[in-house]
Amino acid sequence: MQTNSESGAGAWQFSTRKIVVAGMLGAVAIVLGASGLGFIPVPTPAAHATIMHVPAILGGVLEGPLVGLLIGLIFGLFSFTRATTPFFADPTIAILPRLFIGVAAYYIYRSLSSRSENAGFMAAGAVGTLVNTVGVLGLTALRGYLPTEAALATGVMQGIPEMILAALLTNLIAGAVRRYRSS
């Protein structure tokens, strides 16, 4: 059985299991977006925290950076095709940052999991969210869709609740999957 502890080229190779997991978690990301279940009410001016990026984080943590990248691509393509704002109609903003969510989550998890698997899961959730938030809002400001101050304010107000939520969900879900796989 391949695990996320693969190093080197093995982490970037396909297996049947990786393809299946990428497809399933990609479908979960689409369902979260299409159904509205991916938007959790929070007491911030934006009113919702998204969890649509969590499947990409889980893919990276559970199956490696390639799976995380593929699920991030599915998430980005979904955002692009369902764009409700001009900046998400820009593929540079809708797709590019999402490619790195699961990749970053994988490497953070891998670096911390030998000390504490729970800490690795939670850090992966937080860092994957940070990659999404900084990537999307940073590119939004760089490409002139939002003033830098507005992007920063949105990042702080949205990013913190999303990081906390993703850290908790990643720890709960990935931990449950790991326990199931080891039983």
C-alpha positions, -999 to +999 in steps of 0.1 A: +000+000+000+014+034-009+013+060+017+019+097+021+053+090+036+066+084+001+096+104-008+111+116-040+096+106-073+071+081-057+051+110-043+046+123-079+036+090-095+001+078-103-014+046-089-050+034-094-058+044-058-045+079-063-066+084-095-097+071-077-091+093-046-084+124-068-117+118-087-137+113-055-123+143-037-126+164-068-163+154-070-167+164-033-152+199-041-177+203-070-206+192-048-195+216-020-196+245-045-226+236-065-248+228-035-236+258-013-225+233+014-190+246+009-199+280+024-201+280+062-217+310+079-192+330+101-196+363+119-174+383+095-183+410+069-181+384+041-205+362+061-191+329+049-160+308+051-153+284+023-143+248+028-142+241-009-104+238-007-104+212+020-106+183-005-074+195-021-057+196+013-070+161+021-058+148-012-023+161-006-022+148+030-036+114+023-023+106-012+006+130-020+013+162-039+001+150-073-034+141-060-035+175-041-025+193-073-052+175-094-080+182-069-068+218-067-071+219-105-107+206-104-115+232-077-099+260-098-117+249-130-150+248-111-144+283-098-135+295-133-165+280-150-189+292-123-173+327-119-197+352-103-171+380-101-147+394-128-116+382-110-127+345-109-134+348-146-096+353-149-080+318-150-048+331-135-067+339-103-094+311-104-070+282-112-033+290-106-033+294-068-055+263-063-029+241-079-006+246-049-031+240-020-026+203-018+011+204-027+018+228+002-004+207+025+015+176+016+049+190+023+039+207+056+022+175+068+052+154+058+076+177+077+056+176+109+039+142+110+069+124+124+066+145+156+028+146+158+004+134+131-024+156+145-002+187+144+008+177+109-029+174+098-038+207+115-008+226+100-016+212+066-051+225+068-040+259+079-012+262+054-033+249+025-059+275+034-032+302+036-019+292+001-054+296-013-062+329+005-029+346-002-027+332-038-062+343-048-062+377-030-026+385-038-032+379-075-065+398-073-046+428-060-016+424-084-040+422-114-058+453-103-092+438-094-090+450-058-069+476-040-042+460-019-058+473+013-091+456+005-073+423-004-054+424+029-086+432+050-105+404+032-076+380+037-075+386+075-113+386+080-118+355+058-085+338+061-084+333+098-118+316+102-111+295+071-077+284+084-092+274+118-121+255+101-098+238+076-073+228+103-100+212+124-117+194+094-084+182+081-074+167+115-109+151+119-112+137+084-076+127+076-073+112+111-104+091+107-091+079+073-057+070+087-073+051+116-096+032+092-067+023+069-046+010+098-074-012+112 
